[in-house]
Amino acid sequence: MSSTYLQALLSGIASGAIYGLIALGLSLQFGVMKIINFAHGSFLMMAMYVSYALATQAGLHPLVTAPLTAAVLFVVGYACQRWLIDAIYRKEISREPIGVLIFTTGLWIFMDYGFLALVGPDSRSVDNPWANEVLVMGDLIFTYPQLAGLLFAALITAGLVAFLRYTRTGRAIRATGQDREAAGVLGIDSARVYQLSFAIGLGILGVAGALLLPLYPANPFVGDTFGMRAFVIVVLGGIGSVAGAFWGGIIVGVLESVGSQLIPVTYAEALIFLLFLAVMYFRPSGLFGVENE
């Protein structure tokens, strides 16, 4: 394998890890609540602006802003689920939550144009020497933000999987996602679980936004592209599969990076959606999901 393709492959893995981290919260929310949050990309955009404000106004290192941004998005997610989505969800608990889909679609548009009015259309990026530092390994070059994104994404994914499997709260979340009524019989408060799940999903998204900012400038519509990509990744990995979201992100990142070396970038993007359609047709449960018998 030539160094060019090896560089593209490894860069695709690094980028794909961040894509997977973006999709992780969306996969958790759908797996537990069975709703699709169409405002997911807009919350990512919010996270990037929060990280930008912390880096520029408080003078913090881009990586230091990650846990703080996660905390802000966690609170936003809890409040959004508690006081906005929950009221709609309770009314539609016995049928498909179409009202939640419509609400999050409206929230997506409101947030995008609200931030456009507040901060203007100009793109913002962090001016920190670390964002431009590189690690050279022979013919291969990696930026520090790429490496940090890969490391953080892998650790957070592994941590979330362990949390869901081995903690009491995590098992309650999994039980509610599998059967809400049975979980209720066992004394699990589904409303609290939904609030926590939505908050954790946005908290993870906060970390993703902070890691993404050194690589992509923030603007009011930056979340649209990554939000759409997150939906594709969730389907590829398996709807509701946390680990599947991470590996789905890797697949998309590699396909995007290596594909752009072989064909024009526009066509490489089309390949991603072609794979998405193929998976939806031949394996609706996703590449890493479990088939329902």
Buried (B, 14 or more C-beta within 10 A) or exposed (E): EEEEEBBBBBBBBBBBBBBBBBBBBBBBBBBBBBBBBBBBBBBBBBBBBBBBBBBBEEEBEBBBBBEBBBEBBBBBBBBBBBEBBBEBBEEBEEEEBEBBBEBBBEBBEEBBEBBEEEBEEEEBBBEBEBBEEEEEEEEEBBBBBBBBBBEBBBEBBEEBBEBBEEEEBBBBBBBBBEEBEEBBEEEBEBBEBBBBBBBBBBBBBBBBBBBBBBBBBBBBBBBBEBBBBBBBBBBBBBBBBBBBBBBBBBBBBBBBBBBBBEEEEEEBBEBBEEBBEEBEEEBEBBBBBEEEE
